[in-house]
Amino acid sequence: MNSERDPPVTETPAQSVEPSFRDDVTVELVKCSAADSDVLWAARVSTAGEQSLEELQKDPERSKGLINYLMRDRHGSPFEHNSMTFFISAPIFVFREFLRHRVGWSYNEESGRYRELRPVFYVPGRSRKLVQEGRPGKYRFVAGTEEQHELTTRVTERAYREAYDAYQEMLAAGVAREVARSVLPVGLFSSMYATCNARSLMHFLGLRTQHERAAVPSFPQREIEMVGERMEAEWAKLMPLTYAAFNDNGRVAP
């Protein structure tokens, strides 16, 4: 996967491909070094100096209590000494929201300058609520009618096909990829590697997911929430004590 600054990659031009449509996202944990013991190790060096993993694991209840104390009293730095890298495939508009999260995150997204972009587009599924009611700051989404769902599917698919035909027409005429891509919509799927630590992920989840145990309400767009839910499921398996403390303390990042 290339960033915008990577050197060009030689690629054989692809033949015209029929657009495909998705209503889901892809999230895969591809690399990690993350465990509850990382939090304990970082926290206890303050008072006990360097300790072995065996020493840290001698008293599970004490370890659980320490992690909960750190979360409750907002001692955040011990939660930064770990790393998780996710492969994410989602619509471009999801990535634009992702990039609001800058502290503790690193990103590398595929480049439309150096490779021909494939025609995979997002179309809301039947479960996606289509109608917004209320004013900003106090609104909710409700399910649309059958006619609204049919209209949304038909119109978005038609627009995607026309945009991708225009993109292909310019490429066939020799127009550079970085110029031709400007006609493509934000519903196009892109992919990236996103690396974070537990503290930065908790901040992301606090803003980008709705949860009954959240002390501070959040109203994320559903598509980025779908990504957040899948990332959360992977993290919960890696750091169960930290994850439990996060939920027990209102899902607020320390």
C-alpha positions as CSV (number, residue, x, y, z in Angstrom):
1,M,0.0,0.0,0.0
2,N,1.4,3.3,-1.0
3,S,1.2,6.8,0.4
4,E,0.9,9.9,-1.7
5,R,4.7,10.4,-1.4
6,D,5.8,6.9,-2.4
7,P,7.6,6.3,-5.7
8,P,5.5,5.3,-8.6
9,V,4.7,1.6,-9.0
10,T,4.6,0.1,-12.5
11,E,1.2,-1.4,-13.1
12,T,-0.3,-2.9,-16.2
13,P,-3.5,-1.0,-17.0
14,A,-6.5,-3.1,-16.0
15,Q,-9.3,-3.9,-18.4
16,S,-12.7,-2.3,-17.9
17,V,-14.3,-3.8,-14.8
18,E,-17.9,-3.7,-13.9
19,P,-18.6,-1.7,-10.7
20,S,-19.5,-3.7,-7.6
21,F,-21.4,-2.4,-4.6
22,R,-21.0,-3.1,-0.9
23,D,-22.9,-2.2,2.3
24,D,-20.3,-3.4,4.7
25,V,-16.6,-2.7,5.7
26,T,-13.5,-4.7,6.2
27,V,-11.4,-4.6,9.4
28,E,-8.6,-7.0,10.0
29,L,-6.0,-6.9,12.9
30,V,-2.8,-7.6,10.9
31,K,-0.1,-7.0,13.6
32,C,-0.1,-6.3,17.3
33,S,1.9,-6.0,20.4
34,A,-0.8,-5.3,23.0
35,A,-1.6,-6.9,26.3
36,D,-2.8,-5.9,29.8
37,S,0.7,-6.6,31.1
38,D,2.0,-3.7,29.0
39,V,-0.1,-1.3,31.0
40,L,1.1,-2.9,34.3
41,W,4.7,-2.8,33.3
42,A,4.5,0.8,32.3
43,A,2.6,1.9,35.4
44,R,4.6,0.0,38.1
45,V,8.0,1.2,36.9
46,S,7.0,4.5,38.6
47,T,7.1,3.0,42.1
48,A,8.8,-0.4,41.8
49,G,11.3,0.0,39.0
50,E,11.8,-2.6,36.4
51,Q,9.8,-5.8,37.0
52,S,9.6,-9.1,35.1
53,L,6.4,-10.4,33.5
54,E,6.2,-13.1,36.1
55,E,6.3,-10.6,38.9
56,L,3.5,-8.6,37.2
57,Q,1.3,-11.6,36.9
58,K,1.6,-12.9,40.5
59,D,-1.5,-11.2,41.8
60,P,-4.3,-11.0,39.1
61,E,-6.7,-9.1,41.4
62,R,-4.1,-6.5,42.2
63,S,-3.4,-6.1,38.5
64,K,-7.1,-5.7,37.7
65,G,-7.4,-3.1,40.5
66,L,-4.4,-1.1,39.2
67,I,-5.7,-1.0,35.7
68,N,-9.1,0.2,36.9
69,Y,-7.5,2.8,39.1
70,L,-5.5,4.1,36.2
71,M,-8.6,4.3,34.1
72,R,-10.8,5.9,36.7
73,D,-8.3,8.6,37.8
74,R,-7.3,9.4,34.2
75,H,-3.6,8.3,34.3
76,G,-3.4,7.8,30.6
77,S,0.3,7.3,29.6
78,P,0.5,3.6,30.8
79,F,-2.1,2.7,28.1
80,E,0.2,4.0,25.3
81,H,2.9,1.3,25.6
82,N,1.3,-1.1,23.1
83,S,0.5,-1.2,19.4
84,M,-2.2,-2.5,17.0
85,T,-2.2,-2.3,13.2
86,F,-5.5,-2.7,11.4
87,F,-6.2,-3.2,7.7
88,I,-9.3,-1.3,6.9
89,S,-11.3,-1.1,3.7
90,A,-14.2,1.4,3.7
91,P,-15.7,4.3,1.8
92,I,-13.5,7.3,1.4
93,F,-15.8,9.5,3.4
94,V,-15.1,7.2,6.4
95,F,-11.4,7.9,6.1
96,R,-12.0,11.6,6.0
97,E,-13.6,11.3,9.5
98,F,-10.8,8.9,10.6
99,L,-8.2,11.6,9.9
100,R,-9.7,13.8,12.6
101,H,-8.0,11.4,15.0
102,R,-4.3,12.4,14.8
103,V,-2.8,11.9,18.3
104,G,-1.5,8.3,18.7
105,W,-2.4,7.2,15.1
106,S,-0.5,6.5,12.0
107,Y,-2.0,6.0,8.5
108,N,-1.0,4.8,5.1
109,E,-3.8,4.8,2.5
110,E,-3.7,3.4,-1.0
111,S,-2.8,6.0,-3.6
112,G,-4.9,7.0,-6.6
113,R,-1.8,8.6,-8.1
114,Y,0.1,5.4,-8.6
115,R,-2.5,2.7,-9.1
116,E,-5.8,2.5,-11.0
117,L,-8.6,2.6,-8.6
118,R,-11.0,-0.3,-8.6
119,P,-14.8,0.3,-9.0
120,V,-16.0,-0.8,-5.6
121,F,-18.6,1.5,-4.1
122,Y,-20.7,1.9,-1.0
123,V,-24.5,1.6,-1.2
124,P,-26.4,1.7,2.1
125,G,-27.9,-1.6,3.2
126,R,-31.5,-2.2,4.2
127,S,-30.7,-1.7,7.8
128,R,-29.1,1.7,7.3
129,K,-31.5,4.4,8.6
130,L,-31.9,7.0,5.9
131,V,-34.0,9.9,7.3
132,Q,-32.7,12.5,9.7
133,E,-35.2,14.2,12.1
134,G,-34.6,17.2,14.4
135,R,-32.1,19.9,14.5
136,P,-28.2,19.8,14.8
137,G,-27.2,18.7,18.2
138,K,-30.6,17.1,18.9
139,Y,-31.5,14.8,16.0
140,R,-32.0,11.2,15.3
141,F,-32.1,8.9,12.3
142,V,-35.1,6.8,11.4
143,A,-35.7,4.1,8.8
144,G,-36.7,5.3,5.4
145,T,-39.7,4.1,3.4
146,E,-39.4,1.3,0.9
147,E,-39.5,3.9,-1.9
148,Q,-36.6,5.9,-0.3
149,H,-34.5,2.8,-0.1
150,E,-35.2,1.9,-3.7
151,L,-34.4,5.5,-4.8
152,T,-31.2,5.6,-2.8
153,T,-29.9,2.4,-4.3
154,R,-30.9,3.2,-7.9
155,V,-29.6,6.8,-7.9
156,T,-26.3,6.1,-6.1
157,E,-25.5,3.1,-8.3
158,R,-26.3,5.1,-11.5
159,A,-24.0,8.0,-10.3
160,Y,-21.2,5.6,-9.4
161,R,-21.4,4.0,-12.9
162,E,-21.3,7.3,-14.7
163,A,-18.4,8.6,-12.5
164,Y,-16.3,5.4,-13.1
165,D,-17.0,5.5,-16.9
166,A,-15.7,9.1,-16.9
167,Y,-12.6,8.0,-15.0
168,Q,-12.0,5.2,-17.4
169,E,-12.5,7.5,-20.4
170,M,-9.8,9.9,-19.2
171,L,-7.4,7.1,-18.4
172,A,-7.9,5.6,-21.9
173,A,-7.1,9.0,-23.4
174,G,-3.8,9.2,-21.5
175,V,-4.8,11.5,-18.7
176,A,-2.7,11.0,-15.5
177,R,-4.3,8.9,-12.8
178,E,-3.9,11.7,-10.3
179,V,-6.0,14.0,-12.5
180,A,-8.6,11.4,-13.7
181,R,-9.4,10.4,-10.1
182,S,-11.0,13.8,-9.4
183,V,-14.3,12.7,-10.8
184,L,-14.7,9.7,-8.4
185,P,-17.1,10.1,-5.5
186,V,-16.4,9.7,-1.8
187,G,-18.5,6.5,-1.8
188,L,-15.6,4.8,-3.5
189,F,-13.9,2.1,-1.3
190,S,-10.3,2.8,-0.3
191,S,-8.0,0.8,2.0
192,M,-5.4,1.7,4.6
193,Y,-3.3,0.5,7.4
194,A,-4.1,2.3,10.7
195,T,-1.8,1.9,13.7
196,C,-2.8,3.0,17.2
197,N,-2.3,2.3,20.9
198,A,-5.0,1.5,23.4
199,R,-5.3,5.0,24.7
200,S,-5.8,6.5,21.2
201,L,-8.2,3.7,20.3
202,M,-10.3,4.4,23.4
203,H,-10.6,8.0,22.5
204,F,-11.7,7.0,19.0
205,L,-14.3,4.5,20.3
206,G,-15.6,7.1,22.8
207,L,-16.5,9.4,19.9
208,R,-17.2,7.0,17.0
209,T,-19.5,4.4,18.7
210,Q,-22.7,4.6,20.6
211,H,-22.9,2.4,23.8
212,E,-25.3,2.1,26.7
213,R,-22.4,2.4,29.2
214,A,-21.0,5.6,27.7
215,A,-20.9,8.5,30.2
216,V,-20.8,11.0,27.4
217,P,-23.3,10.4,24.5
218,S,-21.9,10.2,21.0
219,F,-23.7,10.4,17.7
220,P,-21.4,8.9,15.1
221,Q,-22.1,8.3,11.4
222,R,-23.1,4.7,11.1
223,E,-20.4,3.8,8.6
224,I,-17.5,4.8,10.8
225,E,-19.3,3.2,13.8
226,M,-19.2,-0.1,11.8
227,V,-15.4,0.2,11.6
228,G,-15.2,1.1,15.3
229,E,-17.2,-1.9,16.4
230,R,-15.0,-4.3,14.5
231,M,-11.8,-2.7,15.9
232,E,-13.3,-2.8,19.4
233,A,-14.0,-6.5,19.1
234,E,-10.4,-7.3,18.3
235,W,-9.0,-5.0,21.0
236,A,-11.3,-6.6,23.6
237,K,-9.7,-10.0,23.0
238,L,-6.1,-8.6,23.3
239,M,-6.6,-6.5,26.5
240,P,-9.6,-7.8,28.4
241,L,-8.8,-6.1,31.8
242,T,-8.2,-2.8,30.1
243,Y,-11.3,-3.2,28.0
244,A,-13.4,-4.0,31.1
245,A,-12.1,-0.9,32.9
246,F,-12.9,1.2,29.9
247,N,-16.5,0.1,30.0
248,D,-16.7,0.3,33.8
249,N,-15.6,3.9,33.8
250,G,-18.0,5.3,31.2
251,R,-16.0,4.6,28.1
252,V,-14.0,7.8,28.5
253,A,-10.3,7.6,27.4
254,P,-7.9,8.3,30.3
